[in-house]
Amino acid sequence: MRYVPIAIIAVCILAGCSGKQPVPASRLVQSAGEFSFVTPDGWYRTKIAGIDYVIVSSDADYGASPNIYVEGVSRSGSVSNQVIGMTEVNKDEIRAYTVLREEAFGTESGLEGVKVSASRETDEALPLALYHYFIEDGGRVIMMTCSCAESVKQKYEPLFDAAMQSLRTER
């Protein structure tokens, strides 16, 4: 399993990865992964060359741009194996990465999975809150990460949960 290079995520988080115009809350189809979800109202959608998925982000808040990023879609392996794999890689490669909580998570369309709450620090020692969602969909696992500054996580976690609860398959 290959995870998104940390440098790309760091640039997106700190620089904002924002498009030119905010988009009203609406369904974003991620064609490469054959799924969709409803993005938060007024957030940006950015397509970066070389990345199959659109990044959803907001203006910087306490030094970091809250964002929703597709880690990828695994066509093999269980949710629990994907959680273990990603958290092991993150512990090895991300500064001060710590798993705080793991809990069952479901979507409005009936898909089931796991939500992992974690924290990390940027190279500048800015504490970030990370929420990894692993959603099982008919033999594959959709992996999403949402992040924001640690100091404002209470504001953004409900937005992240709502977006991920709206996730549905488009196959």
N, C-alpha and C positions, 0 to 999 in steps of 0.2 A: 504494500500500500504506500503510495506516495502522498505526502501532505504538502500543502501550499508552502512555498518558501516563506520563511519568517520575515525576510526583508520586505516582501510585497505587503504582507499584513501590517507591518510596522509603519510603512509609508502611508498606507490607507488610513490607519488609525490616527496618525499624527497630522497628516496633510489634509485629510478630509475626504479624499476620493469623491468629491462632489461634482455632479454634472452642472449644467448651466441653469437648469430650472428645477425647482422642487415639484414633485408630482403629488397630486391628491391621492389619498388612500385608494388603492386599486390592486387588482390581481396582477402579479408579475409572473409570467410563464418563463421558467428556466428550461428552454428547449433542449439543451444538451443533456439535462437530467430527467426530462419528461415529468416535471412536477411544477407546481405553482404555489404561491402564497400571497397574501394581501400585505402590502408594504404599509408602514406607518404613514400617516398623513403629513405631507409637506417634506418628505425625505427625498433625497436624490438617488438616481439610478445611474451607475457608471459602468460602462463596458471598457475593460482594459485589454489591449491587444495581448494575445497569448493566454488569456484566462477564459475558460469556456462559459463562465457564469457572470451575471450582472451583480455588482456590489451595490448594496443599498446603504446609504449613510445619511447622517444629519450634520448640521453645523457643529463645530467643536464646542464641547461643554467641559469645562475644567481641564483643558489641555488635550483632550482626545475627542475625536469624532465618533460618536456612537455608530455602530455599523452592523450589518448582517452580511455574512460571507458564506458562500457554499464551499465547504472543504472538499466535497466530492461525493460520488455515488459508488459504493462498493457492490459489485455484482456477486460477491461471494463472502461468506463468513457471517457470523451472528452479530447481533447488536453488542452482546457482551464482549466478543472478541475485538470488535471495532473500538469499543470504549477503552479496553486494555491497551490496544495498539496505539491509539492516539495519545492517551495520557502518558504512556511510557516514552514516546517520542518527545512530547512536550516537556516532560521532566528533564530529559537529556538536553534539549535544544533551546528552551525558553527560560530566560532569567527569572528566578524566584517563582517558578510555576508551582502552584499548590492546588490540589483538588480539595474543595471544601464540602461538597455534598453531591450525592447521586440519588436520583429519584425517578420513579416511573413517570412517563409523560405520554399523553395521547392527543391526537388531532380531532377536530370536529368531523372529519371524514372517516373516522374509525381506525386510523393507523396508530400503532402503538410503538413506544420506544422508551428512551432514557434521556433525561436532562442531567448534565454534569455542570455544577457550578464550580468555578475555579478562580484563581487570582494569579497575577503575574506583575512584573515590573518592566517598564521600558528601559532602554539603556540610560535614560536620563532619570531613572528611579521613580517615574510616575507610576503609581499603583493603578492597575486596570482590573476590572471585573470581566470575566469571560463566562459565557454560557454556551456549552456544546450540546446540541440536540442530535440524537441518533434515532432516526425514524425508520422502522422496518416497513418495507413495501414489497410484498410478493417475491421474496428471494433476494432482495437487494436492501442495502442500508443507505439512506440519505443522511449525510453528515453536514450540519450547519454550525457555524460559530457566530455568536453575537458578542459584541464587546463595547465597553464604555469605561470612563474613568470610575474608579472605585467609589469616589465621594458622591457620585450621582446615580449609583446603581439602583436605588429604590425608585427613581424616576423612570428608568429605562427597562428594568426587568419585566414589568407588566406589558410594555410595548413589544418586547422580544417574544414573550410567551404568547401574546395574541397573534403575532405574525406566524409563529410556528404552529399554533393551534389551527390556523387557517390552511396549513399545508395540505395539498391533495395531489394525487397522481394525475398525470395528463397522458397516460399511455392507453 
